[in-house]
Amino acid sequence: MSAVVSEPRGGQSERELWRRVTKERDQAARAELVELYMPLARRMASRYAGISEPYDDLLQVASLGLLNAIDRFDASRGTPFAGFAKPTILGELKRYFRDKVWTVRVPRSVHDRLGRVEQATEKLTLELRRPPSAQELAEHLALEVGDVLEILEAQHNRRPLSLDAPPVGEDSDDASGAEWVGRPDGNFDLVDDRLAMESVLPTLDEREREVLRLRFVEELPQTEIAARIGCSQMQISRLLRRSLDRLREEAEGDPRLGEATAA
């Protein structure tokens, strides 16, 4: 990008303006330098106009970058100011997009190409009288189709939807997103109880564990358990009571099972 600027007013050279700013902190000379290099700030702001923010807002950001560059520039080094100002203004613009506009962070390479893709989309839409495909955009911009698809995806998802917004493709009268977002599952508490129970079960013998499994896992009645084990229902009832009492005793020292066994 060229860095052509207008001539200073009042017949003073740019070098004299920099001397007055550096040595005397002359605000009038500073204002003249700002006016002198405003075309540079305008051109850099226009590069990103239309992506998601209006040009006037971007021009304000670019102007702030220009002011920062003027205040930090050391004219005694003899380097051109435009070469110093461009990275400063560009950094201010990118920082603005990152912190104020893009609530979803995207890679810098995607962000830098987004403006080109949007401009190409507008141009090809007019030429083709329809939205261009990803392949057509890739050919127009000399990019890979995958890169174009990534940029288009970032374009649609750079800002998250409100939880109060209806699901995509649904009517506005339908449930909001907050109603179909997952909620805490109360069964998670049972995981800890089960792990604690498994640590206590080894204290029971094989027959007692089998009776507990049939009663509380397969949920069989005591009569059917008695038929499977080969004993009376009364014996199964006593065995269950004895096993549960032992589990409660073991659980007294395990806080994970205190509430479960007390229920």
NORFENLIN-V46986 format. One record per helix or strand. SS is the DSSP state (@ for helix, = for strand). FROM is the first residue (numbers start at 1). LEN is the number of residues. Records with the same first field share a line. If there is no record, write none. Layout:
SS->FROM-LEN ; FROM-LEN
This chain:
@->9-3 ; 14-11 ; 27-22 ; 55-18 ; 75-3 ; 81-21 ; 108-21 ; 134-8 ; 145-12 ; 177-3 ; 188-14 ; 206-11 ; 222-8 ; 233-19 ; 255-8
=->166-1 ; 176-1
